[in-house]
Amino acid sequence: MRERISLEEAWTLITAPLRPLGEEQVDLDHALDRTLSRDVWSSIDQPPFDRSPLDGYALQSRDVQGACPEHPVSLRVVERVCAGEVPHQRVTPGTAVRIMTGASLPQGCDCVVRQEDTDLGETVVQVYASVLAYQNFIGRGEDYTAGTCLLSAGTRLDAAALGLLASAGCDRVWVYRRPRVALLVTGDEVVPPQVRPLPPGKIYTANSYLLSARLRQLGVEEVTCATVGDAPQETAQQMRKMLEHCDCLITTGGVSVGERDVLHQALPIAGAQQVFWRVQMKPGTPAMYSLVEGKPILSLSGNPFAAVATFELLGRPMLHALCPAPQFELETRRAVLDTPFDRPSGMRRFLRGVYQDGHVRLPKDHSSGSLRSLVGCNCLLEVPAGSQNVQAGEKYTVYL
């Protein structure tokens, strides 16, 4: 087992043995926020016919050149076409077709005059305005044509993407299968928030809610959560049970060097191959990574901010290796720091912060156990190892 490795080494060791979980085909009704595993190509032109963008009259533009309220042009109305209907008459010089928004345009016309510029005639219409050729005229395939790649593999499907696919007659898509994640919180001291009153010596569990909510926010398939005490055999049994129904397991607590840090004993009992322990980063130094029959176990510190920071920096790369969806990728920016951090950092350090418009500001409290100062934060600011302090006005890397 490797010890005290760099963050970059941890990324390599986490992702190297993992492969994407595969793909599945889903209905559009269940495709929101899923990630395409294949390109999607259109089999039709859109629109599939020349169509009118408004209610009016389809006609030939040369017939109405110079038309105005003082000198209207009279045209014979040969047909009325509503949306969903097919025109049967051809527009010839001196004629017009009454047309509704979205209706298929008849052959022979090259424009549509809006009904507000006419007398709304049914058999003969008076036109009070001139129209240019192909004005108010939406041509077949104007949006896209058959054979166009509508969306590429790797696209996360939002509302606009689903609307585009539906417009092409696509009702099912191939997407990457999302990871099923199990979350195991360890410690004799933690109790659920429903327990009243709080027993002496106990604390309410925050990590189970913090991490399970973050996992759902990122869009994993499902999250199962359990809590276990500091007994190695019981912890190992619970891990084996959860691994039967998940693709990866995340644990919090029990990874340091204390007498009750049971993961060091429980993981071998569960049959795990321990890959690394301790990463050169603060908070979350004692993070551990293991494999059980090819399934990854990421073990994080029990301190809430340490747990969430190491999840962002180690857990998301693990999830991305299992499902190459964009929301799992680490995204970085260079940002100008607005608030200083006057504290030496012998080890590479990550601070909670608020990133906006190329700037980042820091809260006052940086304790690993503090949750209150985490509320509203949207990034981690990286402080290089060996830094004496962090200066306002300088640029630093932030992980969103």
Secondary structure by P-SEA (a helix, b strand, c coil): ccccccaaaaaaaacccccccbbbbbcccccccccccbbbbbccccccccccccccccccccccccccccbbbbbbbcccccccccccccccccbbbbcccccccccccccccccccccccccbbbbcccccccccccccccccccccccccccccccaaaaaaaaaacccbbbbccccbbbbbbbcccccccccccccccccccaaaaaaaaaaaaacccccccccccccaaaaaaaaaaaaacccbbbbcccccccccccaaaaaaaaccccccccccccccccbbbbbcccbbbbbbbccaaaaaaaaaacaaaaaaaaccccccbbbbbbbbbccccccccccbbbbbbbbcccbbbbccccccccccccccccbbbbbccccccccccbbbbbcc
